[in-house]
Amino acid sequence: MTAAVLDPYRVEAFNTAKASENKIHDDEVARRFGFGGGLVPGVDVYAYMAHQPVARWGRAWLERGAAECRFQKPVYDGDIATVTAVETAEGLDIRVESHGEICATGRASLPDHAPQPEPFAEPPLPPSDRPPASETTLAAGTLLGIRPLPITRELVEQCIADLRETETLYLKEGLVHPVIIGRTGNWALNHNVVLGPWMHVGSKLQHYAAARIGDELSVRARVTANYEHKGHHFVDADVLVLANRATPIARIAHTAIWLPRQLAAA
């Protein structure tokens, strides 16, 4: 039986983080790391990928769908990213290509139901004076929270515009775009410690409910690992996303390089 192939989704990539604290998105700094320019954020590349399961399953995927993504090559501002999806018995196999290279791979699925997660301990509020990222401040077991985020219609409209998203479901039904859910994994890190240039390298996500315009998002997160691999220093975080401090929205296993080898060796 031949696997079904969804129509390719093409988007002109836009670097939403050029002016962010993370200078890996700055053209000049990124070139010093050997890249062709500032990197389009990984969560935005994930958002391009998320177009395909929403096109296939609609709102149901936002309510109970699962996904994982891994980033292999950068996507740059102004480039065309082509997102392809092949339907298998398990769901969708997805990849992102730009300039003939595979930039990201992943998969998405729609389980019949998503069991509710175990409750997390309440993290402290992010410190007003963040310490530098280190093996100590990002040690395994460290609890992390974020500054709560009110979801306004203007925020969702801006995300959709920045992503060049063509799916109309979000504004039509007042739903939060997956990019905002994905970004909470980054915020669990950068709301709590000061990072130099750093890179989100992959995530696994399970949705429990669709977040809506008017909700306030917060997280309960903990560091699960901090380790070195091929000169890079990685951090893994287990992130539970909540709406209005009560309703589980998603759980994210978030992986990032918090100290690239170029800086670790300096």
Buried (B, 14 or more C-beta within 10 A) or exposed (E): EEEEEBEEBBBEBBBBBBEBEBBBBBBEBBEEBEBEBBBBBBBBBBBBBBBBBBBBBBBBBBBBBBBBBBBEBBBBBEBEBBBBBBBEEEBBBBBBBBEEEEBBBBBBBBEEEBEEBEEBEEBEEBEEEBEEBBBEBBEEEBBBBBEEBEBEEEBBBEBBEBBBBEBEBBBEEBBBBBBBBBBBBBBBBBBBBEBBBBBBBBBBBBBBBBBBBEBEBBBBBBBBEBEEEEEBBBBBBBBBBBBBEEEBBBBBBBBBBBBBBBBEEE
